[in-house]
Every structure is written in structure tokens, then in C-alpha cells.
Amino acid sequence: MQLVLYTTQYCQLCEEAENFIYRQLEGHHYQLKLVDISDSDELMARYAIRIPVLGFELDSAAELDWPFDANQLLGFIKNLGED
């Protein structure tokens, strides 16, 4: 499963979210791809004030905004039908 974390450099909340995701999903089959929104004007317009945002690479409509807890994270993945 390919999860996407929209982030940017020097974002403390993004680092917190990344670490949290890795801890919560340890032992699950997934890959976390970090996407730096500063590399794209479109992503900057969409996520500039929202990051970090967790998404699913195959479904651009599936997103989970930070902050989220373990139950919300696992529910998000379960709703994707991937876990």
C-alpha cells in the first residue's frame, strides 16, 4: 500500500506526523512516500496551510489532515480497503 504524506522542509508538525505514522503502522504492509509541496505550485496552492496531510496515492480524494490519532489513522486505512 502506498501512502503519501504531503510535507515540506523545516515543518515540525510534518516531522511529528511522519514519526507518528511510522510508529502506528509498524508491522503493516505499507510504504510512506514523502511529497514536498514546495516542488509544485499546484500542491502549494492545495496544501500550503493544511500540511501535513496524509493521502493515498491511488485515490487523490482520500485525505486525512493532521492532527489525527491512532484510531483515525487505522480507520482511514481500513476505509481504503487496503489493510
PyMOL CGO cylinders between C-alpha atoms (Angstrom):
from pymol import cmd
from pymol.cgo import CYLINDER

trace = [
    CYLINDER, 0.00, 0.00, 0.00, 1.35, 3.41, -0.95, 0.3, 1, 1, 1, 1, 1, 1,
    CYLINDER, 1.35, 3.41, -0.95, 0.52, 6.23, 1.46, 0.3, 1, 1, 1, 1, 1, 1,
    CYLINDER, 0.52, 6.23, 1.46, 1.59, 9.78, 0.67, 0.3, 1, 1, 1, 1, 1, 1,
    CYLINDER, 1.59, 9.78, 0.67, 2.48, 12.39, 3.27, 0.3, 1, 1, 1, 1, 1, 1,
    CYLINDER, 2.48, 12.39, 3.27, 2.35, 15.93, 1.90, 0.3, 1, 1, 1, 1, 1, 1,
    CYLINDER, 2.35, 15.93, 1.90, 5.02, 17.88, 3.71, 0.3, 1, 1, 1, 1, 1, 1,
    CYLINDER, 5.02, 17.88, 3.71, 7.79, 20.44, 3.33, 0.3, 1, 1, 1, 1, 1, 1,
    CYLINDER, 7.79, 20.44, 3.33, 11.20, 21.13, 4.82, 0.3, 1, 1, 1, 1, 1, 1,
    CYLINDER, 11.20, 21.13, 4.82, 11.52, 22.57, 8.31, 0.3, 1, 1, 1, 1, 1, 1,
    CYLINDER, 11.52, 22.57, 8.31, 7.94, 21.64, 9.21, 0.3, 1, 1, 1, 1, 1, 1,
    CYLINDER, 7.94, 21.64, 9.21, 7.88, 20.40, 12.80, 0.3, 1, 1, 1, 1, 1, 1,
    CYLINDER, 7.88, 20.40, 12.80, 4.27, 19.21, 12.52, 0.3, 1, 1, 1, 1, 1, 1,
    CYLINDER, 4.27, 19.21, 12.52, 5.21, 17.24, 9.40, 0.3, 1, 1, 1, 1, 1, 1,
    CYLINDER, 5.21, 17.24, 9.40, 8.05, 15.54, 11.26, 0.3, 1, 1, 1, 1, 1, 1,
    CYLINDER, 8.05, 15.54, 11.26, 5.67, 14.70, 14.13, 0.3, 1, 1, 1, 1, 1, 1,
    CYLINDER, 5.67, 14.70, 14.13, 3.13, 13.24, 11.71, 0.3, 1, 1, 1, 1, 1, 1,
    CYLINDER, 3.13, 13.24, 11.71, 5.76, 11.20, 9.88, 0.3, 1, 1, 1, 1, 1, 1,
    CYLINDER, 5.76, 11.20, 9.88, 7.14, 9.72, 13.09, 0.3, 1, 1, 1, 1, 1, 1,
    CYLINDER, 7.14, 9.72, 13.09, 3.63, 9.03, 14.39, 0.3, 1, 1, 1, 1, 1, 1,
    CYLINDER, 3.63, 9.03, 14.39, 2.65, 7.22, 11.18, 0.3, 1, 1, 1, 1, 1, 1,
    CYLINDER, 2.65, 7.22, 11.18, 5.77, 5.06, 11.25, 0.3, 1, 1, 1, 1, 1, 1,
    CYLINDER, 5.77, 5.06, 11.25, 5.13, 4.10, 14.89, 0.3, 1, 1, 1, 1, 1, 1,
    CYLINDER, 5.13, 4.10, 14.89, 1.45, 3.34, 14.42, 0.3, 1, 1, 1, 1, 1, 1,
    CYLINDER, 1.45, 3.34, 14.42, 1.82, 1.31, 11.24, 0.3, 1, 1, 1, 1, 1, 1,
    CYLINDER, 1.82, 1.31, 11.24, 4.87, -0.70, 12.24, 0.3, 1, 1, 1, 1, 1, 1,
    CYLINDER, 4.87, -0.70, 12.24, 4.33, -4.28, 11.07, 0.3, 1, 1, 1, 1, 1, 1,
    CYLINDER, 4.33, -4.28, 11.07, 1.70, -3.30, 8.48, 0.3, 1, 1, 1, 1, 1, 1,
    CYLINDER, 1.70, -3.30, 8.48, 2.38, -3.58, 4.77, 0.3, 1, 1, 1, 1, 1, 1,
    CYLINDER, 2.38, -3.58, 4.77, 2.67, -0.05, 3.50, 0.3, 1, 1, 1, 1, 1, 1,
    CYLINDER, 2.67, -0.05, 3.50, 5.11, 2.41, 2.04, 0.3, 1, 1, 1, 1, 1, 1,
    CYLINDER, 5.11, 2.41, 2.04, 5.14, 6.05, 3.04, 0.3, 1, 1, 1, 1, 1, 1,
    CYLINDER, 5.14, 6.05, 3.04, 6.12, 8.43, 0.28, 0.3, 1, 1, 1, 1, 1, 1,
    CYLINDER, 6.12, 8.43, 0.28, 7.02, 11.96, 1.34, 0.3, 1, 1, 1, 1, 1, 1,
    CYLINDER, 7.02, 11.96, 1.34, 5.99, 14.64, -1.15, 0.3, 1, 1, 1, 1, 1, 1,
    CYLINDER, 5.99, 14.64, -1.15, 7.44, 18.11, -0.68, 0.3, 1, 1, 1, 1, 1, 1,
    CYLINDER, 7.44, 18.11, -0.68, 4.73, 20.54, -1.68, 0.3, 1, 1, 1, 1, 1, 1,
    CYLINDER, 4.73, 20.54, -1.68, 7.25, 23.31, -2.35, 0.3, 1, 1, 1, 1, 1, 1,
    CYLINDER, 7.25, 23.31, -2.35, 8.22, 21.49, -5.56, 0.3, 1, 1, 1, 1, 1, 1,
    CYLINDER, 8.22, 21.49, -5.56, 4.84, 22.21, -7.16, 0.3, 1, 1, 1, 1, 1, 1,
    CYLINDER, 4.84, 22.21, -7.16, 2.72, 25.35, -7.48, 0.3, 1, 1, 1, 1, 1, 1,
    CYLINDER, 2.72, 25.35, -7.48, -0.40, 23.17, -7.62, 0.3, 1, 1, 1, 1, 1, 1,
    CYLINDER, -0.40, 23.17, -7.62, 0.49, 21.36, -4.39, 0.3, 1, 1, 1, 1, 1, 1,
    CYLINDER, 0.49, 21.36, -4.39, 1.40, 24.64, -2.69, 0.3, 1, 1, 1, 1, 1, 1,
    CYLINDER, 1.40, 24.64, -2.69, -1.99, 26.07, -3.59, 0.3, 1, 1, 1, 1, 1, 1,
    CYLINDER, -1.99, 26.07, -3.59, -3.77, 22.96, -2.33, 0.3, 1, 1, 1, 1, 1, 1,
    CYLINDER, -3.77, 22.96, -2.33, -1.82, 22.18, 0.87, 0.3, 1, 1, 1, 1, 1, 1,
    CYLINDER, -1.82, 22.18, 0.87, 0.14, 25.27, 1.96, 0.3, 1, 1, 1, 1, 1, 1,
    CYLINDER, 0.14, 25.27, 1.96, -1.89, 25.92, 5.12, 0.3, 1, 1, 1, 1, 1, 1,
    CYLINDER, -1.89, 25.92, 5.12, -3.01, 22.31, 5.64, 0.3, 1, 1, 1, 1, 1, 1,
    CYLINDER, -3.01, 22.31, 5.64, 0.21, 20.28, 5.84, 0.3, 1, 1, 1, 1, 1, 1,
    CYLINDER, 0.21, 20.28, 5.84, 0.88, 17.70, 6.95, 0.3, 1, 1, 1, 1, 1, 1,
    CYLINDER, 0.88, 17.70, 6.95, -1.79, 15.77, 5.05, 0.3, 1, 1, 1, 1, 1, 1,
    CYLINDER, -1.79, 15.77, 5.05, -1.84, 12.01, 4.59, 0.3, 1, 1, 1, 1, 1, 1,
    CYLINDER, -1.84, 12.01, 4.59, -3.18, 10.68, 1.32, 0.3, 1, 1, 1, 1, 1, 1,
    CYLINDER, -3.18, 10.68, 1.32, -3.39, 7.51, -0.70, 0.3, 1, 1, 1, 1, 1, 1,
    CYLINDER, -3.39, 7.51, -0.70, -1.52, 7.51, -3.99, 0.3, 1, 1, 1, 1, 1, 1,
    CYLINDER, -1.52, 7.51, -3.99, -4.25, 5.72, -5.97, 0.3, 1, 1, 1, 1, 1, 1,
    CYLINDER, -4.25, 5.72, -5.97, -7.11, 7.88, -4.65, 0.3, 1, 1, 1, 1, 1, 1,
    CYLINDER, -7.11, 7.88, -4.65, -6.46, 11.61, -4.70, 0.3, 1, 1, 1, 1, 1, 1,
    CYLINDER, -6.46, 11.61, -4.70, -9.75, 12.25, -2.87, 0.3, 1, 1, 1, 1, 1, 1,
    CYLINDER, -9.75, 12.25, -2.87, -8.74, 10.18, 0.17, 0.3, 1, 1, 1, 1, 1, 1,
    CYLINDER, -8.74, 10.18, 0.17, -7.01, 12.51, 2.63, 0.3, 1, 1, 1, 1, 1, 1,
    CYLINDER, -7.01, 12.51, 2.63, -6.50, 12.75, 6.37, 0.3, 1, 1, 1, 1, 1, 1,
    CYLINDER, -6.50, 12.75, 6.37, -5.48, 16.10, 7.84, 0.3, 1, 1, 1, 1, 1, 1,
    CYLINDER, -5.48, 16.10, 7.84, -3.16, 16.34, 10.84, 0.3, 1, 1, 1, 1, 1, 1,
    CYLINDER, -3.16, 16.34, 10.84, -3.68, 16.11, 13.75, 0.3, 1, 1, 1, 1, 1, 1,
    CYLINDER, -3.68, 16.11, 13.75, -5.05, 12.58, 13.82, 0.3, 1, 1, 1, 1, 1, 1,
    CYLINDER, -5.05, 12.58, 13.82, -4.87, 9.83, 16.39, 0.3, 1, 1, 1, 1, 1, 1,
    CYLINDER, -4.87, 9.83, 16.39, -4.21, 6.11, 16.02, 0.3, 1, 1, 1, 1, 1, 1,
    CYLINDER, -4.21, 6.11, 16.02, -7.90, 5.25, 15.63, 0.3, 1, 1, 1, 1, 1, 1,
    CYLINDER, -7.90, 5.25, 15.63, -8.39, 7.84, 12.91, 0.3, 1, 1, 1, 1, 1, 1,
    CYLINDER, -8.39, 7.84, 12.91, -5.27, 6.67, 11.09, 0.3, 1, 1, 1, 1, 1, 1,
    CYLINDER, -5.27, 6.67, 11.09, -6.25, 3.00, 11.19, 0.3, 1, 1, 1, 1, 1, 1,
    CYLINDER, -6.25, 3.00, 11.19, -9.83, 3.88, 10.22, 0.3, 1, 1, 1, 1, 1, 1,
    CYLINDER, -9.83, 3.88, 10.22, -8.55, 5.87, 7.25, 0.3, 1, 1, 1, 1, 1, 1,
    CYLINDER, -8.55, 5.87, 7.25, -6.54, 2.90, 6.04, 0.3, 1, 1, 1, 1, 1, 1,
    CYLINDER, -6.54, 2.90, 6.04, -9.39, 0.47, 6.69, 0.3, 1, 1, 1, 1, 1, 1,
    CYLINDER, -9.39, 0.47, 6.69, -11.74, 2.66, 4.64, 0.3, 1, 1, 1, 1, 1, 1,
    CYLINDER, -11.74, 2.66, 4.64, -9.28, 2.41, 1.78, 0.3, 1, 1, 1, 1, 1, 1,
    CYLINDER, -9.28, 2.41, 1.78, -9.82, -1.34, 1.89, 0.3, 1, 1, 1, 1, 1, 1,
    CYLINDER, -9.82, -1.34, 1.89, -6.12, -1.98, 2.00, 0.3, 1, 1, 1, 1, 1, 1,
    CYLINDER, -6.12, -1.98, 2.00, -5.48, -3.39, 5.46, 0.3, 1, 1, 1, 1, 1, 1,
]
cmd.load_cgo(trace, "trace")
